[in-house]
Each structure stands twice: as structure tokens, then as C-alpha cells.
């Protein structure tokens, strides 16, 4: 009997596992690594395993656990099959913001995501990079070259 108890103690699953938590607020698009993440013990099975390196797909508050829906690869802001283009962006646009690119002389509205925000430098041109769906990429590029676009950034 003692041997069975000893075997169970030795082979039982670890009730606590290490999981990454943000040590500071990590903004959308910021890199994630050991400088802004620490591991803490949590009950096994409470949280799904996640990488503690990559880029924040959405903002992660200080003290929050990292979850799969908030951590991605560096290029994860650009959905597969989408194209990027540099265009004028509002100063409040941030990496990861959802947007719509409106072609001013047509009824075309293309879904977009901000990949690189415009610089805060007042001497900069205010240009940033957005990714648009492939089916609209050529039309958006032509309209951008002719100055026939407006970009709307989703709030909130």
C-alpha cells in the first residue's frame, strides 16, 4: 500500500504550471519577451499554454495573463493574402487598429488594418502602412497614387 501511495505521489500531474503574465501594459504591436513578461504558477488546465515571445495582437494590461488571442508572430497583423500600402493616416492611428479605406470617387470601401502608424514627428509626412484585402489592393493603390482615398480608423 505504501508503495502505491509513493508511486502516485511521484507520478501525479503537477497541480501548478508556469504561465506568462505581463509585468507592464503591452500595447498592440509591441514586442513581447522576458523584459515585459514574467512566469507565475497557475493551476494546471486553467489557462491554455501560450508563447511568451512574439508581438501583442491586442493590448495586454499589466498583471494580465498572456492568452493565445493576444500573442502572435511579428507579421500576424497582416492577414494571409492581404497586401500592404503606405498611405496618409490620422495621427491617432495605432498599429493594430482596424480601419476602412474609402475610395472617394466610387462606392468601394476596403477593410484594412494599420500595420505601421504614422510618426508623431511634426516634420514627418504623416504616412503609415495599412494592409488591405487582396481583391481591393490594386484599386486602393491607384486611388492612393491619385489622392482619391480617405482612411477611417475604428474607435475603441
C-alpha positions as CSV (number, residue, x, y, z in Angstrom):
1,X,0.0,0.0,0.0
2,X,2.8,2.4,0.9
3,X,4.4,1.6,-2.4
4,X,1.2,2.6,-4.3
5,X,0.9,5.9,-2.4
6,X,4.6,6.7,-3.1
7,X,4.1,5.8,-6.8
8,X,1.0,8.1,-7.0
9,X,2.8,11.0,-5.3
10,X,5.7,10.6,-7.8
11,X,3.7,10.3,-11.0
12,X,0.7,12.5,-10.3
13,X,0.3,15.6,-12.5
14,X,1.8,18.8,-11.3
15,X,-1.2,20.8,-9.9
16,X,0.6,24.1,-10.7
17,X,2.3,25.1,-14.0
18,X,4.2,28.2,-15.1
19,X,2.3,30.7,-17.3
20,X,3.4,34.1,-18.6
21,X,1.9,37.3,-17.3
22,X,2.5,40.9,-18.4
23,X,4.7,42.9,-16.0
24,X,3.8,46.2,-17.7
25,X,1.0,47.2,-20.1
26,X,1.9,45.9,-23.5
27,X,0.3,47.9,-26.4
28,X,-0.9,46.4,-29.6
29,X,2.1,45.8,-31.9
30,X,4.7,45.9,-29.1
31,X,7.2,43.0,-28.9
32,X,6.7,40.5,-26.1
33,X,9.7,39.0,-24.3
34,X,11.4,38.4,-20.9
35,X,11.7,42.2,-20.4
36,X,7.9,42.7,-20.1
37,X,6.7,39.2,-19.1
38,X,7.2,37.0,-16.0
39,X,6.0,33.5,-15.3
40,X,3.7,32.7,-12.4
41,X,2.3,29.5,-11.1
42,X,-1.3,28.8,-12.0
43,X,-3.4,25.6,-11.6
44,X,-2.9,23.1,-14.4
45,X,-5.5,23.4,-17.1
46,X,-6.7,26.9,-16.0
47,X,-5.1,28.6,-19.0
48,X,-4.0,27.3,-22.4
49,X,-0.3,27.2,-23.0
50,X,1.0,30.3,-24.9
51,X,4.4,31.5,-26.2
52,X,5.9,34.3,-24.1
53,X,7.6,35.8,-27.1
54,X,6.2,37.5,-30.2
55,X,4.1,40.6,-30.7
56,X,0.9,41.8,-29.0
57,X,-2.0,41.4,-31.3
58,X,-4.1,43.5,-28.9
59,X,-3.3,45.5,-25.8
60,X,-2.4,43.4,-22.7
61,X,-2.8,45.1,-19.3
62,X,-0.2,44.9,-16.5
63,X,-0.8,41.8,-14.5
64,X,-3.0,40.0,-17.1
65,X,-2.1,36.5,-18.3
66,X,-0.9,36.1,-21.9
67,X,-3.5,34.2,-23.9
68,X,-3.3,32.9,-27.5
69,X,-5.6,35.5,-28.8
70,X,-3.3,38.3,-27.7
71,X,0.1,37.0,-28.8
72,X,1.2,36.5,-32.4
73,X,4.2,36.4,-34.7
74,X,5.7,39.7,-36.0
75,X,3.8,39.6,-39.3
76,X,0.5,38.4,-37.7
77,X,-1.1,41.9,-38.1
78,X,-1.3,41.3,-41.8
79,X,-3.9,38.6,-42.6
80,X,-2.9,35.9,-45.1
81,X,-3.4,37.1,-48.7
82,X,-3.6,40.8,-47.8
83,X,-1.3,43.5,-49.3
84,X,0.3,46.5,-47.5
85,X,0.4,50.0,-48.8
86,X,1.8,53.3,-47.4
87,X,-0.8,56.0,-47.2
88,X,-1.6,59.1,-45.2
89,X,-3.0,58.2,-41.7
90,X,-4.5,60.2,-38.9
91,X,-2.1,60.9,-36.1
92,X,-4.2,58.9,-33.6
93,X,-4.0,55.7,-35.7
94,X,-2.1,53.0,-33.9
95,X,-0.6,49.7,-35.0
96,X,-3.3,47.0,-35.0
97,X,-6.2,49.4,-35.3
98,X,-9.0,48.3,-37.7
99,X,-9.7,50.7,-40.5
100,X,-11.7,51.2,-43.7
101,X,-10.2,52.7,-46.8
102,X,-12.8,54.7,-48.8
103,X,-12.3,55.3,-52.5
104,X,-13.7,58.8,-52.9
105,X,-14.9,58.5,-56.5
106,X,-16.6,55.2,-56.2
107,X,-18.7,53.1,-53.7
108,X,-15.7,50.9,-52.8
109,X,-14.8,50.5,-49.2
110,X,-12.0,48.2,-48.3
111,X,-11.4,46.7,-44.9
112,X,-7.9,47.4,-43.6
113,X,-5.7,47.1,-40.5
114,X,-2.9,49.6,-39.5
115,X,0.4,47.8,-39.7
116,X,2.7,50.8,-39.0
117,X,1.3,54.1,-37.6
118,X,2.4,57.5,-38.8
119,X,5.2,59.1,-36.9
120,X,4.5,61.6,-34.2
121,X,7.3,63.8,-35.7
122,X,5.7,67.0,-36.8
123,X,8.2,67.2,-39.7
124,X,7.1,63.7,-40.9
125,X,4.7,63.3,-43.8
126,X,2.0,61.5,-41.6
127,X,2.2,58.4,-43.7
128,X,1.8,55.0,-42.3
129,X,1.1,51.5,-43.6
130,X,-2.1,49.6,-43.8
131,X,-2.9,46.1,-45.0
132,X,-5.9,45.7,-47.4
133,X,-7.7,42.7,-48.8
134,X,-6.1,41.4,-52.0
135,X,-9.3,42.0,-54.1
136,X,-9.0,45.7,-53.4
137,X,-5.3,46.2,-53.3
138,X,-4.8,47.4,-56.9
139,X,-7.8,49.7,-56.7
140,X,-6.6,51.2,-53.4
141,X,-3.0,51.6,-54.7
142,X,-4.3,53.5,-57.8
143,X,-6.6,55.7,-55.7
144,X,-3.8,56.4,-53.2
145,X,-1.5,57.5,-56.0
146,X,-4.2,59.9,-57.3
147,X,-5.1,61.2,-53.8
148,X,-8.6,59.8,-54.0
149,X,-8.8,58.0,-50.7
150,X,-9.9,58.6,-47.1
151,X,-9.0,56.3,-44.2
152,X,-11.4,55.8,-41.3
153,X,-9.9,54.4,-38.1
154,X,-12.2,52.3,-35.9
155,X,-12.5,53.8,-32.4
156,X,-12.4,52.0,-29.2
